[in-house]
């Protein structure tokens, strides 16, 4: 599990304020790198050319994708959330993909900070805070009607209210947990298969040719699957964020 260890960089392991360690870690480094890559991606596509190049077209395609996602789930009111959901989707997508880069070939192990619940949980809380803010700002106390579906019998109002409230409060936990589990499981599986390749080759040439070769071929397939999972998990996070925003915008 060493690949998931958060380690301080630049000798800052004892840097603390108020008893809390504030060291710049490998996790923080990859967060910064992800933000920089996202910034470069967006800036490079904002040329506004009449005939867009490939870079500008890529940025416009991703923005259009997020726009359609929000409109289909929230309606026209969803357009104002495009900057946030686009940034969220691209940040998670790039973070997942950067963590899959084969940097081990040059002696550097990539770090996937979305494999830590602290990171994915904060992203989920950010989305949840927007939902709460929009819900109470737009509807006031009427926002609580979200927890009592229309047509509910009077006798069921109180128990159903608490059931729906608990379900609503669990949303940020499940949102962050889904991404964290998917990325962690994939990296662990790749690590296990890599161990099979190395250990079988060290054990004997026969095991290296049989177990090692089969594990290596399987690693290639799992790596391709992990790239697909990286995209799907970013999409699911953005999709669920859009669905939750719809609850705040359009009470049902």
Secondary structure, DSSP 8 states (H G I E B T S, - for coil): -GGG---B-TT-TT-EETTEE---BHHHHHHHHHHHHHHHHHHHT----SS--HHHHHHHHHHHHHHHHHHHHH-GGGGGGHHHHHHHHHHHHHHHHHTTS-GGGGT-----GGGSHHHHHHHHHHHHHHHHHHHHHHHGGGGGGGGS-TT--GGGHHHHHHHHHHHHHHHHHHHHHHHHHHHHHHHHHHHHHHHHHHHHHHH-HHHIIIIIHHHHHHHHHHHHHHHHHHHHHHHHHHHHHHHHHHHHHS--
